[in-house]
Amino acid sequence: MEIHMETMIQIKDVTKTFVGKDNTVEALKGINLEVHKGEIYGIIGMSGAGKSTLVRCLNFLERPTSGTVLIEGKDLSAMKDSELRDTRTQVAMIFQHFNLLMQRTVIDNICFSMEITKTPKKEARDRARELLEIVGLSEKAKAYPAQLSGGQKQRVAIARALATNPKVLLCDEATSALDPTTTKAILALLKEINQKYGITIVIITHEMSVVQEICSHVAIIDEGILAETGRVEEVFQRPKSRAAKKLIIQGEAEPRMEMKGKRCVRIVFSSNSSYEPVIANMILTCKAPVNILLADTRDIGGVAHGQMILQLPEDTDAAEKMIQYLKNRKLEVEELDNYVG
């Protein structure tokens, strides 16, 4: 049975060109994307790929040069300024560097967005206290941002973004300034908010680990072009574009030459295949060594997925035998070109 999900954000043929004194930069080139209601959607790319420009087009902080952005079917470009301001309260945003007002206490920072929407003061403070409880910072209401850790500042920024009961939360590199443990905690909080309140979350990042931690779908932006989209699990297992392969297959910058033979393969394990000592058994069966160039495990949607890159023997028959052995074990096997020099 086909399930039709309600579209929250639709991006149609969006381009963005910045014209400078000396040069013209095409930051986005005909982007088409759909984000469904209640999803946690990842947009990933290397620095300068255009992903932050794209997220700013989603609430018209940047107006696209051409193309259409629709939120719940409403075209942002057709809106008057007052309508656009109302829509922005429904499309909240959090940033890499928190953007808190340093001279205000934590509770006053959260109340700030409600002041703009003219929420009565008592109602705003009650809502702020409720939000502080949601983000686990009730005891910090009277503290100032300078007294908080990076993770606590981002929790305040999340609470402030939620103050106007948004339908969409845009996160622009929201964990990039945080250490790995704090990043994990903030991502767990975002996932909890998504599940409890049904808020659609769009995460902009350059880190594949962030996408794999909580996103269901991902779009890969490369030099202003949409290189690839799909479910996170599918893109991890079978990356098609050059950009996706670069982001997923880490360690390309350090090719090794520890044994002869330039033939390399990437294999992907899921939870049901990760318990068998498949590499050890393959070596015993094929009677030839391999060089493990990369091995790691990722949690994608609560399921363990692993990847491994093997440098196979120089002997063609032995290499072919190994590839066939792996395929017979129902593993994803992809041959890599020029992984070692």
C-alpha positions as CSV (number, residue, x, y, z in Angstrom):
1,M,0.0,0.0,0.0
2,E,1.4,3.4,-1.0
3,I,1.6,6.0,1.8
4,H,1.2,9.6,0.7
5,M,3.0,11.9,3.1
6,E,2.0,15.6,3.5
7,T,4.6,18.0,2.0
8,M,5.8,20.6,4.4
9,I,8.5,22.3,2.2
10,Q,8.8,22.3,-1.5
11,I,11.7,23.8,-3.4
12,K,11.2,24.2,-7.2
13,D,14.1,25.1,-9.6
14,V,15.7,27.5,-7.0
15,T,18.7,29.4,-8.1
16,K,20.7,32.0,-6.2
17,T,23.3,34.2,-7.8
18,F,25.5,36.7,-5.9
19,V,26.7,39.6,-8.1
20,G,29.8,41.3,-6.7
21,K,32.0,44.1,-8.0
22,D,34.5,41.8,-9.6
23,N,32.7,38.4,-10.0
24,T,29.4,36.6,-10.1
25,V,28.9,33.5,-7.9
26,E,26.2,30.9,-8.7
27,A,25.6,29.6,-5.2
28,L,22.5,27.5,-6.1
29,K,21.8,26.0,-9.6
30,G,18.2,24.7,-10.1
31,I,17.5,22.9,-6.8
32,N,14.4,20.8,-6.5
33,L,13.6,19.2,-3.1
34,E,10.6,18.1,-1.0
35,V,10.6,17.8,2.8
36,H,7.6,15.9,4.3
37,K,5.8,16.9,7.4
38,G,7.4,15.4,10.6
39,E,10.7,14.4,8.9
40,I,14.2,15.1,10.1
41,Y,15.8,16.0,6.8
42,G,19.6,16.5,6.3
43,I,21.2,18.8,3.8
44,I,24.9,18.1,3.6
45,G,27.8,19.4,1.6
46,M,31.4,20.5,1.9
47,S,32.3,24.1,2.8
48,G,31.1,26.4,0.0
49,A,28.7,23.9,-1.5
50,G,25.7,26.2,-1.1
51,K,23.9,24.5,1.7
52,S,23.7,27.5,4.1
53,T,22.5,29.7,1.2
54,L,19.8,27.0,0.5
55,V,18.6,27.0,4.2
56,R,18.4,30.8,4.2
57,C,16.2,30.6,1.1
58,L,13.7,28.4,3.0
59,N,12.5,31.3,5.1
60,F,13.5,34.1,2.6
61,L,16.3,35.5,4.7
62,E,17.9,35.1,1.2
63,R,15.4,35.7,-1.6
64,P,16.1,33.2,-4.5
65,T,17.2,34.7,-7.8
66,S,14.6,32.5,-9.5
67,G,12.4,29.5,-8.5
68,T,9.8,28.9,-5.9
69,V,9.8,28.0,-2.2
70,L,6.5,26.8,-0.8
71,I,5.8,26.2,2.9
72,E,2.6,24.0,3.3
73,G,1.7,24.9,-0.3
74,K,2.1,28.7,0.2
75,D,4.5,30.5,-2.1
76,L,6.8,32.7,-0.1
77,S,7.6,35.0,-3.1
78,A,3.9,35.9,-3.4
79,M,3.6,37.0,0.2
80,K,3.4,40.6,1.4
81,D,6.0,41.6,4.1
82,S,3.5,41.1,6.9
83,E,2.6,37.6,5.7
84,L,6.3,36.7,5.4
85,R,6.9,37.8,8.9
86,D,4.1,35.6,10.1
87,T,5.5,32.7,8.2
88,R,9.0,33.2,9.7
89,T,7.5,32.6,13.2
90,Q,6.5,29.2,11.8
91,V,9.9,28.5,10.3
92,A,12.3,29.0,13.2
93,M,16.1,28.8,12.9
94,I,19.1,28.0,15.1
95,F,22.7,28.8,14.2
96,Q,26.2,27.5,14.8
97,H,27.2,30.4,17.1
98,F,23.9,30.5,19.1
99,N,23.2,34.2,18.5
100,L,22.1,34.9,22.1
101,L,21.8,38.4,23.5
102,M,24.7,38.5,26.0
103,Q,23.2,41.3,28.2
104,R,20.0,39.3,28.8
105,T,19.4,36.4,31.1
106,V,18.5,33.0,29.7
107,I,14.7,33.4,30.4
108,D,14.8,36.9,28.8
109,N,16.6,35.5,25.7
110,I,13.7,33.0,25.3
111,C,11.1,35.7,25.8
112,F,12.7,37.8,23.1
113,S,11.1,36.1,20.2
114,M,7.7,36.3,21.9
115,E,8.2,40.1,22.5
116,I,8.4,40.5,18.7
117,T,5.1,38.6,18.3
118,K,3.6,40.8,21.1
119,T,2.8,37.9,23.4
120,P,1.7,39.1,26.9
121,K,4.6,39.2,29.4
122,K,3.2,36.7,31.9
123,E,2.2,34.2,29.1
124,A,5.7,34.6,27.6
125,R,7.5,33.9,30.9
126,D,5.3,30.9,31.6
127,R,6.0,29.6,28.1
128,A,9.8,30.3,28.6
129,R,9.8,28.3,31.8
130,E,8.0,25.4,30.1
131,L,10.6,25.4,27.3
132,L,13.5,25.5,29.8
133,E,12.1,22.3,31.3
134,I,11.9,20.7,27.8
135,V,15.6,21.5,27.1
136,G,16.7,20.5,30.6
137,L,17.8,24.0,31.8
138,S,15.2,25.0,34.4
139,E,17.9,25.9,37.0
140,K,19.6,28.3,34.5
141,A,16.7,30.7,34.0
142,K,18.5,33.7,35.7
143,A,22.0,32.9,34.3
144,Y,23.6,34.9,31.5
145,P,25.0,33.3,28.3
146,A,28.6,34.0,29.4
147,Q,28.0,31.6,32.3
148,L,26.9,28.7,30.1
149,S,28.8,26.0,28.2
150,G,28.4,25.7,24.4
151,G,25.9,22.9,24.7
152,Q,23.8,24.9,27.2
153,K,23.8,28.0,25.0
154,Q,22.5,25.8,22.1
155,R,19.8,24.5,24.3
156,V,18.7,28.0,25.1
157,A,18.8,28.8,21.4
158,I,16.6,25.8,20.7
159,A,14.1,26.8,23.5
160,R,14.0,30.4,22.0
161,A,13.3,28.9,18.5
162,L,10.5,26.8,19.9
163,A,8.8,29.7,21.7
164,T,6.5,30.7,18.8
165,N,5.4,27.0,18.3
166,P,7.0,26.7,14.9
167,K,6.1,24.0,12.4
168,V,9.6,23.9,11.0
169,L,13.0,24.1,12.7
170,L,16.0,25.0,10.5
171,C,19.4,24.1,12.0
172,D,22.3,25.7,10.3
173,E,25.5,23.9,11.4
174,A,23.9,23.8,14.9
175,T,26.4,21.3,16.3
176,S,29.6,22.4,14.5
177,A,31.0,24.4,17.5
178,L,30.3,21.6,19.9
179,D,32.4,18.6,21.1
180,P,31.3,15.1,20.0
181,T,29.6,14.2,23.4
182,T,27.6,17.5,23.5
183,T,26.8,17.1,19.8
184,K,25.2,13.7,20.5
185,A,23.2,15.2,23.4
186,I,21.9,18.1,21.2
187,L,21.0,15.7,18.4
188,A,19.1,13.5,20.9
189,L,17.2,16.6,22.1
190,L,16.3,17.5,18.5
191,K,15.1,14.0,17.9
192,E,13.0,14.1,21.0
193,I,11.4,17.4,20.0
194,N,10.6,16.0,16.6
195,Q,8.9,12.9,18.0
196,K,7.0,14.7,20.8
197,Y,5.8,17.7,19.0
198,G,5.9,16.6,15.3
199,I,8.0,19.6,14.3
200,T,9.7,19.1,10.9
201,I,13.5,19.6,11.2
202,V,15.9,20.5,8.5
203,I,19.6,20.0,9.5
204,I,22.3,21.7,7.5
205,T,25.7,20.2,8.1
206,H,29.1,19.1,6.6
207,E,29.3,16.1,8.9
208,M,27.9,12.8,7.6
209,S,27.8,11.5,11.2
210,V,25.2,14.1,12.2
211,V,22.9,13.1,9.3
212,Q,23.3,9.4,10.1
213,E,22.6,10.0,13.8
214,I,19.0,11.4,13.4
215,C,18.0,12.1,9.8
216,S,15.6,9.9,7.8
217,H,16.4,11.5,4.4
218,V,19.3,13.4,3.0
219,A,20.1,15.7,0.2
220,I,23.8,16.2,-0.9
221,I,24.7,19.6,-2.3
222,D,27.9,19.9,-4.4
223,E,29.0,23.2,-5.9
224,G,25.4,24.6,-5.9
225,I,23.9,21.5,-7.5
226,L,21.8,18.8,-6.0
227,A,24.1,15.8,-6.4
228,E,21.9,13.1,-4.7
229,T,18.9,12.6,-2.5
230,G,17.4,9.6,-0.8
231,R,16.9,7.7,2.5
232,V,20.0,8.0,4.6
233,E,20.4,4.2,4.8
234,E,20.2,3.8,1.0
235,V,22.6,6.7,0.3
236,F,25.1,5.2,2.9
237,Q,24.9,1.7,1.4
238,R,24.9,2.7,-2.3
239,P,26.2,6.2,-2.8
240,K,26.0,7.2,-6.5
241,S,27.5,10.7,-6.8
242,R,31.1,11.7,-6.4
243,A,30.1,14.1,-3.5
244,A,28.3,11.3,-1.6
245,K,31.2,8.9,-1.9
246,K,33.6,11.6,-0.7
247,L,31.4,12.3,2.4
248,I,30.7,8.7,3.2
249,I,34.0,6.9,2.4
250,Q,36.3,8.7,4.8
251,G,40.1,8.4,4.7
252,E,40.6,9.1,1.0
253,A,43.2,11.7,1.8
254,E,45.5,9.1,3.3
255,P,45.8,6.2,0.8
256,R,48.1,3.5,2.0
257,M,50.4,1.1,0.2
258,E,51.0,-1.7,2.7
259,M,50.7,-4.5,0.2
260,K,50.9,-4.9,-3.5
261,G,47.7,-4.6,-5.5
262,K,45.7,-1.5,-6.3
263,R,42.2,-3.2,-6.4
264,C,40.0,-1.9,-3.6
265,V,36.4,-2.7,-2.6
266,R,34.0,-1.2,-0.2
267,I,31.7,-3.5,1.6
268,V,28.7,-2.6,3.7
269,F,27.4,-4.6,6.7
270,S,24.0,-4.3,8.3
271,S,23.1,-5.5,11.8
272,N,22.2,-9.0,10.5
273,S,25.6,-9.5,8.8
274,S,27.9,-7.9,11.3
275,Y,28.2,-10.8,13.7
276,E,29.7,-13.3,11.2
277,P,33.5,-13.0,11.0
278,V,33.2,-12.7,7.2
279,I,36.6,-11.3,6.5
280,A,38.4,-13.9,8.5
281,N,36.4,-16.7,6.9
282,M,37.0,-15.2,3.4
283,I,40.8,-15.1,4.0
284,L,40.7,-18.7,5.2
285,T,38.6,-19.9,2.2
286,C,40.5,-17.9,-0.5
287,K,43.9,-18.5,1.1
288,A,45.1,-15.0,0.4
289,P,45.6,-11.9,2.6
290,V,43.8,-8.5,2.3
291,N,44.7,-5.1,3.7
292,I,42.0,-3.3,5.7
293,L,42.3,0.3,4.8
294,L,39.1,1.5,6.6
295,A,36.6,0.0,9.0
296,D,33.8,1.8,10.9
297,T,30.3,1.3,12.3
298,R,27.5,3.9,12.1
299,D,24.1,3.9,13.8
300,I,21.5,4.8,11.1
301,G,17.9,5.1,12.4
302,G,18.7,2.9,15.4
303,V,20.3,0.1,13.2
304,A,24.0,-0.7,13.2
305,H,25.6,-0.3,9.7
306,G,29.3,-0.9,9.1
307,Q,31.6,-0.2,6.2
308,M,35.0,-1.6,5.3
309,I,37.4,-0.9,2.5
310,L,39.7,-3.7,1.6
311,Q,42.8,-3.7,-0.6
312,L,42.7,-7.0,-2.4
313,P,45.6,-9.2,-3.6
314,E,47.4,-8.4,-6.9
315,D,46.5,-11.8,-8.2
316,T,43.3,-11.2,-10.3
317,D,41.9,-14.7,-9.7
318,A,42.3,-14.4,-6.0
319,A,40.7,-10.9,-6.0
320,E,37.7,-12.2,-8.1
321,K,37.2,-15.1,-5.8
322,M,37.1,-12.8,-2.8
323,I,34.6,-10.5,-4.5
324,Q,32.4,-13.4,-5.3
325,Y,32.7,-14.8,-1.8
326,L,31.5,-11.5,-0.3
327,K,28.6,-11.2,-2.8
328,N,27.5,-14.8,-1.9
329,R,27.2,-13.6,1.7
330,K,24.6,-11.0,0.4
331,L,26.9,-8.1,1.2
332,E,27.0,-4.8,-0.8
333,V,30.3,-4.8,-2.7
334,E,31.5,-1.8,-4.6
335,E,34.8,-1.5,-6.5
336,L,36.7,1.8,-5.9
337,D,38.8,3.4,-8.5
338,N,42.1,5.1,-7.6
339,Y,41.6,4.6,-3.8
340,V,45.3,3.7,-3.6
341,G,48.0,5.3,-5.8
